[in-house]
Amino acid sequence: MSYLVHWISQIVLIVLFAVILELLMPSGVFQKYIKFVIGLVLIIALMDPVIRLFHVDPSSLLQGINTQKYDEPVKKETARQKSENRKGTSRIYSRTSGCPYEKSGEGGVE
């Protein structure tokens, strides 16, 4: 019962903080970002009982993600695409001798 009271009071405090923050912030570009961040904090606060129910530590979830096995294929594909772009760019410039508008009769000014 004490956990339920603590959880509800936490949500009420977050909502009060959000309302006060929205009243203090002038309307403009940052207002949508402030609402987004407050929404994320509120979602995390609402998910707290579910996380505690499964006894899941969020930091252990992030540590369990192994991104190293995906790094090598991504690096290879990036290198392949860069080399294709360089080849295509060099072919374009070699055909046009630099700027495509330098030759008369091909769209350039005579």
C-alpha positions as CSV (number, residue, x, y, z in Angstrom):
1,M,0.0,0.0,0.0
2,S,2.8,2.4,0.8
3,Y,4.3,1.8,-2.7
4,L,1.0,2.7,-4.3
5,V,0.8,5.9,-2.3
6,H,4.5,6.7,-3.2
7,W,3.9,6.0,-6.9
8,I,0.8,8.2,-7.1
9,S,2.4,11.0,-5.2
10,Q,5.4,10.8,-7.6
11,I,3.1,11.1,-10.6
12,V,1.2,14.0,-9.1
13,L,4.5,15.8,-8.4
14,I,5.7,15.3,-11.9
15,V,2.4,16.6,-13.3
16,L,2.6,19.7,-11.1
17,F,6.1,20.3,-12.1
18,A,5.1,20.0,-15.8
19,V,2.3,22.4,-15.4
20,I,4.5,25.0,-13.6
21,L,7.2,24.6,-16.2
22,E,4.7,25.1,-19.0
23,L,3.4,28.2,-17.4
24,L,6.9,29.7,-16.9
25,M,8.1,28.8,-20.4
26,P,7.2,31.3,-23.1
27,S,5.5,30.0,-26.2
28,G,7.9,29.3,-28.9
29,V,10.3,26.8,-30.4
30,F,11.3,25.2,-27.1
31,Q,7.8,24.6,-25.8
32,K,7.3,21.5,-27.9
33,Y,10.7,20.1,-26.8
34,I,9.8,20.7,-23.1
35,K,6.5,19.0,-23.6
36,F,8.2,16.0,-25.2
37,V,10.7,15.6,-22.4
38,I,8.0,16.0,-19.7
39,G,6.0,13.3,-21.6
40,L,8.9,10.9,-21.6
41,V,9.5,11.5,-17.8
42,L,5.8,10.9,-17.2
43,I,5.8,7.7,-19.3
44,I,8.8,6.4,-17.3
45,A,7.1,7.2,-14.0
46,L,4.0,5.4,-15.2
47,M,6.0,2.3,-16.2
48,D,7.7,2.1,-12.8
49,P,5.4,-0.5,-11.4
50,V,5.8,-2.7,-14.5
51,I,9.5,-2.5,-14.3
52,R,9.5,-3.3,-10.6
53,L,7.0,-6.2,-11.2
54,F,9.5,-7.9,-13.5
55,H,12.5,-6.8,-11.3
56,V,14.2,-5.5,-14.4
57,D,17.1,-3.1,-13.9
58,P,17.2,-0.7,-16.9
59,S,21.0,-0.4,-16.8
60,S,21.3,-4.2,-17.2
61,L,19.0,-4.1,-20.2
62,L,21.3,-1.5,-21.9
63,Q,24.4,-3.4,-21.0
64,G,22.9,-6.6,-22.6
65,I,22.7,-5.0,-26.0
66,N,25.7,-6.2,-28.0
67,T,26.3,-3.7,-30.8
68,Q,29.8,-4.8,-31.6
69,K,28.6,-7.7,-33.8
70,Y,26.8,-5.2,-36.0
71,D,29.6,-2.6,-36.2
72,E,31.8,-4.5,-38.6
73,P,29.1,-5.1,-41.3
74,V,28.0,-1.5,-41.1
75,K,31.6,-0.2,-41.4
76,K,32.1,-2.4,-44.5
77,E,28.9,-1.3,-46.2
78,T,29.7,2.4,-45.4
79,A,33.2,2.0,-47.0
80,R,31.7,0.2,-50.0
81,Q,29.2,3.0,-50.6
82,K,31.8,5.7,-50.2
83,S,34.0,4.1,-52.8
84,E,31.0,3.8,-55.2
85,N,30.3,7.5,-54.7
86,R,33.9,8.5,-55.3
87,K,34.0,6.4,-58.5
88,G,30.7,7.9,-59.8
89,T,31.9,11.4,-59.0
90,S,35.2,10.9,-60.7
91,R,33.5,9.5,-63.8
92,I,31.2,12.5,-64.0
93,Y,34.0,15.0,-63.7
94,S,36.2,13.1,-66.2
95,R,33.4,13.2,-68.8
96,T,32.7,16.9,-68.4
97,S,36.3,18.0,-67.8
98,G,35.4,19.8,-64.6
99,C,32.3,21.9,-64.9
100,P,29.5,20.8,-67.3
101,Y,28.7,24.3,-68.3
102,E,32.2,25.2,-69.7
103,K,31.6,23.6,-73.2
104,S,29.5,25.6,-75.6
105,G,26.3,24.1,-76.9
106,E,25.7,21.9,-73.8
107,G,23.6,24.1,-71.8
108,G,26.3,26.7,-71.1
109,V,26.4,30.3,-72.1
110,E,28.2,30.8,-75.5
